[in-house]
Amino acid sequence: MKIYAKALSVLLLSGLSATGLHAQAPAPPVKDLGEPAPALTVGKWLKGGEVDGLKKGKVYVVEFWATWCLPCIAGMPHLSAVAHEFKDVTVIGCSILERKTTDLATIEKFVAGKRDTMDYHVAVDDGSKMADNWLKAYGERGIPFAFIVDKQNRIAWAGHPMNLDKILPQVVSGKWNVEKAAADRKDMQRLSKIDGNEVVTTLNKYMGRPGNPVGALARIDSFLKVEPGLKYYPKMGHFTFVALAKTNEAKALPFAKTWFEANNDAPSYATVTDAVNYLEHPSPEMYAFAAYCYQAQIDRYPWSMDLKVTYKAMADLYKKGGDEKKAAEFAKKSDAAPAGRPAH
C-alpha cells in the first residue's frame, strides 16, 4: 500500500492521472459562420503571387486540397472557372494534410504540372496552421473544402467547392444572409450527427435479404415526424430508397432523383447500383436507372472507376431490363476499355 501511495503521489505531482494519462483540456468550441476570418498563415506561395492578408472590402475564396486527393484534383478546373468568372474575387487554393513523404518540392512540381487547370493563387500550409485554424476550427475534416470571406472580413459560407457558383454571387452582391446561413449550418451539423448515428443504428436492423422494409418505412416516418429535415440526408436517404425499392418502386425512383439533387456535392449513386442486385423483381426502369447511376459515377468520378468492369455491369443491367441494343453497346465498350482504374 505504501508503494502504491508513493507511486500515486508521483503521478499526481507529474500531472498524470492514476491511469497514466495526461489530463486533457476540453476541445475549443467549433467556430460559426459570421466570425472574423482566420489569418492566412501559409508556408509559401507557389502560384499567382502572394496574397498579403485578407482585406476588408474584398471577397475571397479559400479552398483546401492535397496532392493525394483525387476529388480535389478533379475540381481544380472548376475552381479556375470560378476565378475567371468572378474577376474581383481572390481565389486561393492551399495545400494541407499532405502525407509525410510529400515534401515541398513534390508539391511545387505538382502545381507546375497543372498549368491552366490551376489558374488561381496557390499556397502550401505552414505546418498545420491553415488546417488547424480554418478547416478543423470549423469542425471539418475532409477535403476538398472551401470558405468564402465576405467584404466585412467574416466567414460567410463554408462547404464543398462545387457549390461556390450558387453562393458566391450572393456574397459579392451583398445579398447573402450570414446570420441565416450560420443558423442553417448549425442545424445541418446537428442533423448530420443524428443521421450518422441514431439513424444508422436504428434502421440497420431492418435491412438485409429480405429484411423488413415495411418496418423500416414505419420507423422512418416516426423519425421524420420529429425531425422532418432529415428526409434527404445521406443515411436517411439510403435507407428510404432501399425500403421503397423493395415495397413501392414507383415511389423509389423519383425519391432517389430528389435525394441526389439534395446532395449534389456527393450523391450516393452506389446505393442504387448496390440495391438493384438484391431486389426480387426489378422493373426495366429500375435496371435502366441503375445503369444511369453507373454512368453518373463515371462522369463525376472517372478516377475511381474501372471502366471495363463498370461497362460490363451496365451491359448486364440493360440485358436484364430487356434493352438488347444498350446491352450490346456497353458490352462493346467494356471489351474496348482498358483494365483497371485510370492512371494519375
C-alpha positions as CSV (number, residue, x, y, z in Angstrom):
1,M,0.0,0.0,0.0
2,K,2.8,2.4,0.8
3,I,4.4,1.7,-2.6
4,Y,1.1,2.3,-4.4
5,A,0.6,5.6,-2.4
6,K,4.0,6.8,-3.3
7,A,3.6,5.9,-6.9
8,L,0.2,7.7,-7.0
9,S,1.8,10.8,-5.5
10,V,4.4,10.8,-8.2
11,L,1.8,10.5,-10.8
12,L,-0.2,13.4,-9.4
13,L,2.8,15.6,-9.0
14,S,3.9,15.0,-12.6
15,G,0.5,16.0,-13.9
16,L,-0.7,12.5,-14.7
17,S,-3.8,10.6,-13.5
18,A,-3.6,7.3,-11.8
19,T,-4.4,5.6,-15.2
20,G,-1.2,7.1,-16.6
21,L,-2.9,9.5,-19.0
22,H,-2.2,13.2,-19.3
23,A,-5.0,15.5,-18.3
24,Q,-6.6,16.9,-21.4
25,A,-8.1,20.3,-21.8
26,P,-11.6,20.4,-23.3
27,A,-11.7,21.0,-27.1
28,P,-12.3,24.5,-28.2
29,P,-15.8,25.2,-29.4
30,V,-16.4,24.9,-33.2
31,K,-16.4,28.3,-34.9
32,D,-19.6,29.7,-36.6
33,L,-20.2,31.5,-39.8
34,G,-20.1,35.2,-39.3
35,E,-17.0,35.1,-37.2
36,P,-13.9,37.0,-38.3
37,A,-11.8,35.1,-40.9
38,P,-8.6,33.5,-39.5
39,A,-5.3,34.8,-40.8
40,L,-3.6,33.5,-43.9
41,T,-0.6,31.6,-42.3
42,V,0.7,29.9,-45.3
43,G,4.2,28.4,-45.6
44,K,4.9,29.5,-49.2
45,W,3.0,31.0,-52.2
46,L,3.5,28.7,-55.2
47,K,1.5,30.3,-57.9
48,G,-0.4,33.5,-58.7
49,G,1.6,35.8,-56.5
50,E,1.4,36.4,-52.7
51,V,-1.9,37.5,-51.1
52,D,-0.9,39.9,-48.5
53,G,-3.6,39.2,-45.9
54,L,-7.4,39.4,-46.1
55,K,-8.5,43.0,-46.7
56,K,-11.9,44.4,-45.8
57,G,-13.9,45.5,-48.8
58,K,-12.8,42.4,-50.8
59,V,-14.3,38.9,-51.2
60,Y,-12.0,35.8,-51.0
61,V,-12.4,32.1,-51.7
62,V,-10.1,30.0,-49.6
63,E,-10.1,26.3,-50.8
64,F,-8.2,23.4,-49.3
65,W,-6.7,20.5,-51.3
66,A,-3.9,17.9,-51.3
67,T,-1.8,16.2,-54.0
68,W,-3.2,12.8,-52.9
69,C,-6.9,14.0,-53.1
70,L,-8.4,12.9,-56.4
71,P,-11.7,14.7,-55.9
72,C,-9.6,17.9,-55.2
73,I,-7.7,17.4,-58.4
74,A,-10.9,16.8,-60.4
75,G,-12.3,20.1,-59.0
76,M,-9.4,22.3,-60.0
77,P,-10.7,23.2,-63.4
78,H,-14.0,24.3,-61.8
79,L,-12.1,26.4,-59.2
80,S,-10.2,28.0,-62.1
81,A,-13.5,28.7,-63.9
82,V,-14.8,30.4,-60.7
83,A,-11.7,32.6,-60.6
84,H,-12.2,33.6,-64.3
85,E,-15.9,34.4,-63.8
86,F,-15.5,36.4,-60.6
87,K,-12.6,38.7,-61.5
88,D,-13.0,40.8,-58.3
89,V,-12.8,37.8,-56.1
90,T,-9.4,36.5,-54.9
91,V,-9.4,32.7,-55.2
92,I,-6.8,30.8,-53.1
93,G,-6.1,27.1,-53.1
94,C,-4.0,25.9,-50.1
95,S,-2.4,22.5,-49.9
96,I,-3.0,20.9,-46.4
97,L,-2.9,17.5,-44.8
98,E,-0.2,16.2,-47.2
99,R,1.4,12.9,-46.5
100,K,4.7,12.9,-44.5
101,T,6.6,11.6,-47.6
102,T,5.3,14.6,-49.7
103,D,7.9,17.4,-49.5
104,L,7.7,21.0,-50.8
105,A,9.5,20.1,-54.0
106,T,6.9,17.5,-54.8
107,I,4.0,19.9,-54.2
108,E,5.8,22.6,-56.3
109,K,6.2,20.1,-59.2
110,F,2.6,19.1,-58.9
111,V,1.4,22.7,-59.1
112,A,3.7,23.5,-62.0
113,G,2.3,20.5,-63.9
114,K,-1.3,21.6,-63.6
115,R,-0.7,24.8,-65.6
116,D,-4.0,26.4,-66.6
117,T,-6.1,23.9,-64.7
118,M,-4.9,25.6,-61.5
119,D,-5.3,29.2,-62.6
120,Y,-5.6,31.0,-59.2
121,H,-3.4,31.7,-56.2
122,V,-1.9,28.6,-54.8
123,A,-0.1,28.1,-51.5
124,V,1.1,25.4,-49.1
125,D,0.4,25.2,-45.4
126,D,2.8,26.4,-42.8
127,G,3.0,23.1,-40.9
128,S,-0.7,22.6,-40.0
129,K,-1.7,26.2,-39.2
130,M,-4.1,26.6,-42.1
131,A,-5.6,23.1,-41.4
132,D,-6.0,23.8,-37.7
133,N,-7.2,27.5,-37.8
134,W,-9.5,27.1,-40.8
135,L,-10.7,23.5,-41.5
136,K,-10.6,21.9,-38.1
137,A,-11.6,25.1,-36.3
138,Y,-14.9,25.0,-38.2
139,G,-15.5,21.3,-37.3
140,E,-14.5,19.9,-40.7
141,R,-12.1,17.1,-41.6
142,G,-12.5,16.3,-45.3
143,I,-11.2,17.9,-48.4
144,P,-11.9,19.5,-50.9
145,F,-13.5,22.2,-48.8
146,A,-13.9,25.9,-49.3
147,F,-14.6,29.1,-47.4
148,I,-15.9,32.4,-48.6
149,V,-14.7,35.5,-46.8
150,D,-17.0,38.5,-47.3
151,K,-16.3,42.2,-47.6
152,Q,-16.6,42.6,-43.8
153,N,-13.8,40.0,-43.4
154,R,-16.2,37.4,-42.0
155,I,-16.5,33.7,-42.9
156,A,-19.7,34.0,-44.9
157,W,-20.0,30.4,-46.1
158,A,-18.2,27.1,-45.8
159,G,-18.8,23.9,-47.9
160,H,-18.0,21.8,-50.9
161,P,-16.3,23.9,-53.7
162,M,-18.8,22.7,-56.3
163,N,-21.4,24.8,-54.6
164,L,-19.5,28.1,-54.9
165,D,-21.4,29.0,-58.1
166,K,-24.7,29.2,-56.1
167,I,-23.3,31.2,-53.1
168,L,-20.6,33.5,-54.4
169,P,-22.9,35.8,-56.5
170,Q,-25.0,36.4,-53.4
171,V,-21.9,37.2,-51.3
172,V,-20.4,39.5,-53.9
173,S,-23.7,41.4,-54.3
174,G,-24.2,41.8,-50.6
175,K,-27.5,39.8,-50.6
176,W,-26.1,36.8,-48.7
177,N,-27.7,36.5,-45.2
178,V,-24.8,35.3,-43.0
179,E,-26.9,35.0,-39.9
180,K,-29.4,32.7,-41.6
181,A,-26.6,30.7,-43.1
182,A,-25.0,30.3,-39.7
183,A,-28.3,29.1,-38.2
184,D,-28.8,26.7,-41.1
185,R,-25.3,25.3,-40.8
186,K,-25.7,24.7,-37.0
187,D,-28.9,22.8,-37.8
188,M,-27.2,20.9,-40.5
189,Q,-24.4,19.8,-38.2
190,R,-27.0,18.7,-35.6
191,L,-29.0,16.7,-38.1
192,S,-25.8,15.2,-39.6
193,K,-24.9,13.7,-36.2
194,I,-28.4,12.2,-35.9
195,D,-28.2,10.9,-39.4
196,G,-24.7,9.3,-38.9
197,N,-25.5,7.8,-35.5
198,E,-29.1,7.2,-34.4
199,V,-30.5,6.7,-38.0
200,V,-27.9,4.1,-38.9
201,T,-28.1,2.1,-35.6
202,T,-31.9,2.2,-35.7
203,L,-32.5,1.3,-39.4
204,N,-29.7,-1.1,-40.0
205,K,-31.7,-3.9,-38.2
206,Y,-34.4,-3.6,-40.9
207,M,-32.0,-4.2,-43.8
208,G,-30.9,-7.5,-45.3
209,R,-32.5,-10.1,-47.6
210,P,-35.4,-9.7,-47.5
211,G,-35.2,-7.6,-44.3
212,N,-38.2,-5.7,-43.1
213,P,-38.8,-2.8,-45.5
214,V,-42.3,-2.1,-44.2
215,G,-41.0,-1.8,-40.7
216,A,-38.2,0.4,-41.9
217,L,-40.6,2.8,-43.6
218,A,-42.7,3.0,-40.5
219,R,-39.6,3.8,-38.4
220,I,-38.5,6.4,-41.0
221,D,-41.9,8.0,-40.7
222,S,-41.6,8.2,-36.9
223,F,-38.1,9.8,-37.4
224,L,-39.4,12.4,-39.8
225,K,-42.4,13.4,-37.6
226,V,-39.8,14.6,-35.1
227,E,-37.1,15.8,-37.5
228,P,-38.6,16.4,-40.9
229,G,-35.4,18.0,-42.1
230,L,-33.7,14.6,-42.1
231,K,-35.6,13.3,-45.1
232,Y,-32.9,13.7,-47.7
233,Y,-29.8,13.4,-45.5
234,P,-27.3,10.8,-46.8
235,K,-28.0,7.9,-44.5
236,M,-31.8,8.5,-44.2
237,G,-32.0,8.7,-47.9
238,H,-30.1,5.5,-48.3
239,F,-32.4,3.5,-46.0
240,T,-35.5,5.2,-47.5
241,F,-34.6,4.3,-51.1
242,V,-33.7,0.7,-50.2
243,A,-37.0,0.2,-48.3
244,L,-39.1,1.9,-51.1
245,A,-37.3,-0.2,-53.8
246,K,-38.5,-3.3,-52.0
247,T,-42.1,-2.2,-51.5
248,N,-43.0,0.6,-53.9
249,E,-40.7,1.0,-56.9
250,A,-42.9,3.8,-58.4
251,K,-42.0,5.9,-55.3
252,A,-38.4,4.8,-55.1
253,L,-37.2,6.2,-58.4
254,P,-38.5,9.8,-58.0
255,F,-37.3,9.7,-54.4
256,A,-33.8,8.8,-55.5
257,K,-33.7,11.6,-58.1
258,T,-34.8,14.2,-55.5
259,W,-32.3,12.8,-52.9
260,F,-29.5,13.1,-55.4
261,E,-30.3,16.7,-56.1
262,A,-30.4,17.5,-52.4
263,N,-26.9,16.0,-52.1
264,N,-25.5,17.3,-55.3
265,D,-21.9,17.6,-54.0
266,A,-21.8,13.9,-53.2
267,P,-24.9,11.9,-54.4
268,S,-24.9,8.3,-53.3
269,Y,-25.3,6.6,-56.7
270,A,-23.8,3.4,-55.2
271,T,-27.0,3.0,-53.1
272,V,-28.9,2.3,-56.3
273,T,-26.3,0.2,-58.1
274,D,-25.9,-2.0,-55.0
275,A,-29.6,-2.3,-54.2
276,V,-30.6,-3.5,-57.7
277,N,-28.6,-6.6,-57.2
278,Y,-30.8,-7.9,-54.3
279,L,-34.2,-6.7,-55.3
280,E,-36.5,-9.6,-56.1
281,H,-38.1,-8.4,-59.4
282,P,-36.7,-5.1,-60.5
283,S,-38.5,-3.4,-63.4
284,P,-36.8,-2.4,-66.7
285,E,-37.0,1.2,-65.4
286,M,-35.1,0.2,-62.2
287,Y,-32.4,-1.6,-64.3
288,A,-32.1,1.4,-66.6
289,F,-31.8,3.8,-63.6
290,A,-29.1,1.7,-62.0
291,A,-27.2,1.8,-65.3
292,Y,-27.7,5.6,-65.3
293,C,-26.2,5.7,-61.8
294,Y,-23.1,3.9,-63.0
295,Q,-22.7,6.4,-65.9
296,A,-23.1,9.3,-63.4
297,Q,-20.3,7.9,-61.4
298,I,-18.1,7.6,-64.5
299,D,-18.9,11.2,-65.4
300,R,-18.3,12.6,-61.9
301,Y,-15.6,10.3,-60.5
302,P,-13.7,8.9,-63.5
303,W,-10.6,8.4,-61.5
304,S,-12.4,5.9,-59.2
305,M,-14.0,3.7,-61.9
306,D,-12.7,0.6,-63.6
307,L,-14.3,1.2,-67.0
308,K,-14.1,-2.4,-68.2
309,V,-15.9,-3.7,-65.1
310,T,-18.4,-0.8,-65.0
311,Y,-19.4,-1.0,-68.6
312,K,-19.8,-4.8,-68.2
313,A,-22.1,-4.2,-65.2
314,M,-24.1,-1.7,-67.3
315,A,-24.4,-4.2,-70.1
316,D,-25.7,-6.8,-67.7
317,L,-28.3,-4.4,-66.3
318,Y,-29.6,-3.4,-69.7
319,K,-29.8,-7.0,-70.7
320,K,-31.8,-7.9,-67.6
321,G,-34.1,-5.0,-68.3
322,G,-34.7,-6.2,-71.9
323,D,-32.8,-3.5,-73.7
324,E,-30.7,-5.6,-76.0
325,K,-29.4,-2.7,-78.0
326,K,-28.0,-0.9,-75.0
327,A,-26.6,-4.2,-73.7
328,A,-24.7,-4.7,-76.8
329,E,-23.4,-1.1,-76.9
330,F,-22.0,-1.3,-73.4
331,A,-20.6,-4.8,-73.9
332,K,-18.5,-3.4,-76.8
333,K,-17.4,-0.5,-74.6
334,S,-16.3,-3.0,-71.9
335,D,-14.3,-5.0,-74.5
336,A,-12.6,-1.8,-75.7
337,A,-11.9,-0.3,-72.3
338,P,-8.5,-0.8,-70.5
339,A,-8.5,-2.9,-67.4
340,G,-8.1,-1.2,-64.0
341,R,-8.7,2.4,-62.9
342,P,-7.2,5.3,-64.9
343,A,-3.6,6.3,-64.0
344,H,-3.0,9.7,-62.5
